[in-house]
Amino acid sequence: MSRVIETLTVGRVVGEVVDMFSPSVSMNVIYNSNKQVANGHELMPSVISTKPRVDIGGDDMRTAYTLIMTDPDAPSPSDPYLREHLHWMVTNIPGTTDVSFGKEIVSYETPRPVVGIHRYVFVLFKQRGRQTVKAPVTRDYFNTRRFSEENGLGLPVAVVYFNAQRETAARRR
């Protein structure tokens, strides 16, 4: 098992959000031009208040990708009854570019964890064609697997996640 899949499995992303997959496309998620998302690392809410830059690898610009950002721990990790909460969705992203070249169909919603440590998961899918992915009806009760199935996306080609929790006054110093 690759190190990437191992960290996703330990973090319960594989299992709770996505099924086992083989990473095949590079994806870099960077907040505030210098905070790169790495599996299991913690980012402060003040760092993640604006949408990140997401660079997509892939073969060429003719291939389209869909990016999903979800919180499988909403509203709290001990009672995630809203699982998953959708924070962002961009479709029709050309390979070898970044998300700014895609179509934002669900605007970026700043993560605001209130209770406990939340996982925020970025999932990248390869589309079968352009204009083939439909926007979900609601942000709450989102299900990445079901969405993938309904839109013919198959298994992910890249996944990365980070942790965040509410910043207390002492942690902001």
C-alpha positions as a Markdown table, in Angstrom:
| # | Residue | x | y | z |
|---|---|---|---|---|
| 1 | Met | 0.0 | 0.0 | 0.0 |
| 2 | Ser | 1.4 | 3.4 | -0.9 |
| 3 | Arg | 2.3 | 5.9 | 1.8 |
| 4 | Val | -0.5 | 8.3 | 0.6 |
| 5 | Ile | -3.2 | 5.6 | 0.8 |
| 6 | Glu | -1.8 | 4.5 | 4.2 |
| 7 | Thr | -2.2 | 8.0 | 5.7 |
| 8 | Leu | -5.7 | 8.3 | 4.1 |
| 9 | Thr | -6.7 | 5.0 | 5.6 |
| 10 | Val | -5.3 | 5.8 | 9.1 |
| 11 | Gly | -7.2 | 9.2 | 8.9 |
| 12 | Arg | -10.4 | 7.2 | 8.0 |
| 13 | Val | -10.7 | 9.2 | 4.8 |
| 14 | Val | -10.5 | 5.9 | 2.8 |
| 15 | Gly | -13.5 | 4.1 | 4.3 |
| 16 | Glu | -15.6 | 7.0 | 5.4 |
| 17 | Val | -15.4 | 9.3 | 2.4 |
| 18 | Val | -13.9 | 7.4 | -0.5 |
| 19 | Asp | -13.3 | 3.8 | -1.4 |
| 20 | Met | -9.8 | 2.4 | -1.9 |
| 21 | Phe | -8.2 | 3.9 | -5.0 |
| 22 | Ser | -4.9 | 4.2 | -6.8 |
| 23 | Pro | -3.6 | 7.8 | -7.0 |
| 24 | Ser | -2.9 | 8.7 | -10.6 |
| 25 | Val | -2.8 | 12.5 | -10.8 |
| 26 | Ser | -0.9 | 15.0 | -8.8 |
| 27 | Met | -2.8 | 17.6 | -6.9 |
| 28 | Asn | -1.3 | 20.4 | -4.7 |
| 29 | Val | -3.5 | 22.4 | -2.4 |
| 30 | Ile | -1.9 | 25.6 | -1.1 |
| 31 | Tyr | -3.5 | 28.2 | 1.3 |
| 32 | Asn | -2.2 | 31.7 | 1.6 |
| 33 | Ser | 0.5 | 31.0 | -1.1 |
| 34 | Asn | 2.6 | 29.1 | 1.4 |
| 35 | Lys | 0.7 | 26.5 | 3.5 |
| 36 | Gln | 0.6 | 23.3 | 1.5 |
| 37 | Val | -2.1 | 20.8 | 2.6 |
| 38 | Ala | -0.5 | 17.5 | 3.7 |
| 39 | Asn | -2.5 | 14.4 | 4.9 |
| 40 | Gly | -3.3 | 14.7 | 8.6 |
| 41 | His | -1.5 | 18.1 | 9.2 |
| 42 | Glu | -3.4 | 20.8 | 11.1 |
| 43 | Leu | -4.2 | 24.2 | 9.7 |
| 44 | Met | -5.5 | 27.1 | 11.7 |
| 45 | Pro | -8.9 | 28.5 | 10.7 |
| 46 | Ser | -7.4 | 31.9 | 10.1 |
| 47 | Val | -5.2 | 30.3 | 7.4 |
| 48 | Ile | -8.1 | 28.6 | 5.6 |
| 49 | Ser | -10.5 | 31.5 | 5.5 |
| 50 | Thr | -10.0 | 32.1 | 1.7 |
| 51 | Lys | -10.1 | 29.4 | -1.0 |
| 52 | Pro | -6.8 | 27.7 | -1.8 |
| 53 | Arg | -4.9 | 27.5 | -5.0 |
| 54 | Val | -5.3 | 23.9 | -6.3 |
| 55 | Asp | -2.9 | 22.8 | -9.0 |
| 56 | Ile | -3.9 | 19.7 | -11.0 |
| 57 | Gly | -1.5 | 17.4 | -12.8 |
| 58 | Gly | -2.8 | 15.0 | -15.4 |
| 59 | Asp | -2.0 | 14.2 | -19.0 |
| 60 | Asp | -3.2 | 17.3 | -20.9 |
| 61 | Met | -5.6 | 20.2 | -21.0 |
| 62 | Arg | -8.2 | 18.1 | -22.9 |
| 63 | Thr | -8.9 | 16.0 | -19.8 |
| 64 | Ala | -11.4 | 17.6 | -17.3 |
| 65 | Tyr | -11.5 | 17.1 | -13.6 |
| 66 | Thr | -13.9 | 17.7 | -10.7 |
| 67 | Leu | -12.7 | 18.9 | -7.3 |
| 68 | Ile | -14.8 | 18.4 | -4.2 |
| 69 | Met | -14.0 | 19.7 | -0.7 |
| 70 | Thr | -16.0 | 18.1 | 2.2 |
| 71 | Asp | -16.1 | 17.9 | 6.0 |
| 72 | Pro | -17.1 | 14.4 | 7.0 |
| 73 | Asp | -17.1 | 15.4 | 10.7 |
| 74 | Ala | -20.0 | 18.0 | 10.6 |
| 75 | Pro | -21.2 | 19.3 | 12.9 |
| 76 | Ser | -18.9 | 17.4 | 15.4 |
| 77 | Pro | -16.6 | 14.4 | 15.1 |
| 78 | Ser | -18.5 | 12.7 | 17.9 |
| 79 | Asp | -21.9 | 13.2 | 16.2 |
| 80 | Pro | -21.3 | 13.8 | 12.4 |
| 81 | Tyr | -25.0 | 13.6 | 11.5 |
| 82 | Leu | -24.6 | 16.1 | 8.7 |
| 83 | Arg | -21.9 | 13.9 | 7.1 |
| 84 | Glu | -20.7 | 15.1 | 4.8 |
| 85 | His | -20.9 | 18.9 | 4.5 |
| 86 | Leu | -19.9 | 20.2 | 1.1 |
| 87 | His | -17.5 | 23.2 | 1.3 |
| 88 | Trp | -16.6 | 23.6 | -2.4 |
| 89 | Met | -17.0 | 22.1 | -5.8 |
| 90 | Val | -15.3 | 23.0 | -9.1 |
| 91 | Thr | -15.9 | 21.1 | -12.3 |
| 92 | Asn | -14.4 | 21.1 | -15.8 |
| 93 | Ile | -10.9 | 21.8 | -14.6 |
| 94 | Pro | -8.4 | 21.2 | -17.5 |
| 95 | Gly | -5.5 | 18.9 | -16.7 |
| 96 | Thr | -2.1 | 20.5 | -16.1 |
| 97 | Thr | -3.8 | 23.8 | -14.8 |
| 98 | Asp | -5.4 | 25.0 | -11.6 |
| 99 | Val | -9.0 | 25.3 | -10.4 |
| 100 | Ser | -9.3 | 28.9 | -11.5 |
| 101 | Phe | -9.6 | 27.4 | -15.1 |
| 102 | Gly | -12.6 | 25.3 | -14.0 |
| 103 | Lys | -16.3 | 26.2 | -13.3 |
| 104 | Glu | -17.1 | 26.8 | -9.6 |
| 105 | Ile | -20.6 | 25.2 | -9.2 |
| 106 | Val | -20.6 | 25.4 | -5.3 |
| 107 | Ser | -18.8 | 28.4 | -3.9 |
| 108 | Tyr | -16.0 | 28.1 | -1.3 |
| 109 | Glu | -17.4 | 28.1 | 2.2 |
| 110 | Thr | -14.8 | 28.9 | 4.9 |
| 111 | Pro | -14.4 | 26.0 | 7.3 |
| 112 | Arg | -15.5 | 27.0 | 10.8 |
| 113 | Pro | -15.1 | 24.0 | 13.1 |
| 114 | Val | -16.9 | 24.6 | 16.4 |
| 115 | Val | -16.4 | 21.4 | 18.3 |
| 116 | Gly | -13.5 | 18.9 | 18.0 |
| 117 | Ile | -11.0 | 18.3 | 15.3 |
| 118 | His | -12.5 | 18.2 | 11.8 |
| 119 | Arg | -11.1 | 16.6 | 8.7 |
| 120 | Tyr | -11.4 | 18.6 | 5.5 |
| 121 | Val | -11.0 | 16.4 | 2.4 |
| 122 | Phe | -10.2 | 17.4 | -1.2 |
| 123 | Val | -11.2 | 14.7 | -3.7 |
| 124 | Leu | -10.3 | 14.9 | -7.4 |
| 125 | Phe | -12.1 | 13.0 | -10.0 |
| 126 | Lys | -11.4 | 12.6 | -13.7 |
| 127 | Gln | -14.6 | 13.4 | -15.7 |
| 128 | Arg | -15.7 | 11.4 | -18.7 |
| 129 | Gly | -16.4 | 14.6 | -20.6 |
| 130 | Arg | -17.0 | 18.3 | -20.1 |
| 131 | Gln | -20.3 | 19.7 | -18.8 |
| 132 | Thr | -21.2 | 16.2 | -17.4 |
| 133 | Val | -21.3 | 17.0 | -13.7 |
| 134 | Lys | -24.4 | 18.4 | -12.1 |
| 135 | Ala | -24.4 | 20.6 | -9.0 |
| 136 | Pro | -25.8 | 19.0 | -5.8 |
| 137 | Val | -29.0 | 20.2 | -4.3 |
| 138 | Thr | -27.6 | 20.9 | -0.8 |
| 139 | Arg | -24.3 | 21.2 | 1.0 |
| 140 | Asp | -25.4 | 19.1 | 4.0 |
| 141 | Tyr | -25.8 | 15.3 | 3.9 |
| 142 | Phe | -23.5 | 15.3 | 0.9 |
| 143 | Asn | -22.1 | 11.9 | 0.0 |
| 144 | Thr | -18.9 | 11.8 | -2.1 |
| 145 | Arg | -19.4 | 8.1 | -3.2 |
| 146 | Arg | -23.1 | 8.7 | -4.2 |
| 147 | Phe | -22.2 | 11.9 | -6.0 |
| 148 | Ser | -19.4 | 10.1 | -8.0 |
| 149 | Glu | -21.8 | 7.3 | -8.9 |
| 150 | Glu | -24.6 | 9.7 | -10.0 |
| 151 | Asn | -22.2 | 11.6 | -12.2 |
| 152 | Gly | -20.3 | 8.7 | -13.6 |
| 153 | Leu | -17.0 | 9.8 | -12.1 |
| 154 | Gly | -15.7 | 6.5 | -10.8 |
| 155 | Leu | -12.9 | 6.3 | -8.2 |
| 156 | Pro | -10.9 | 9.4 | -7.2 |
| 157 | Val | -7.6 | 10.1 | -8.9 |
| 158 | Ala | -6.2 | 12.1 | -6.0 |
| 159 | Val | -7.2 | 12.8 | -2.4 |
| 160 | Val | -5.6 | 15.0 | 0.3 |
| 161 | Tyr | -7.0 | 16.1 | 3.7 |
| 162 | Phe | -6.1 | 18.4 | 6.6 |
| 163 | Asn | -7.3 | 18.8 | 10.2 |
| 164 | Ala | -8.7 | 22.0 | 11.8 |
| 165 | Gln | -10.2 | 22.9 | 15.0 |
| 166 | Arg | -11.6 | 26.1 | 16.6 |
| 167 | Glu | -8.9 | 28.6 | 17.4 |
| 168 | Thr | -9.0 | 29.7 | 21.0 |
| 169 | Ala | -7.6 | 33.1 | 22.0 |
| 170 | Ala | -4.4 | 31.5 | 23.3 |
| 171 | Arg | -3.8 | 29.6 | 20.1 |
| 172 | Arg | -4.0 | 32.8 | 18.0 |
| 173 | Arg | -1.0 | 34.4 | 19.7 |
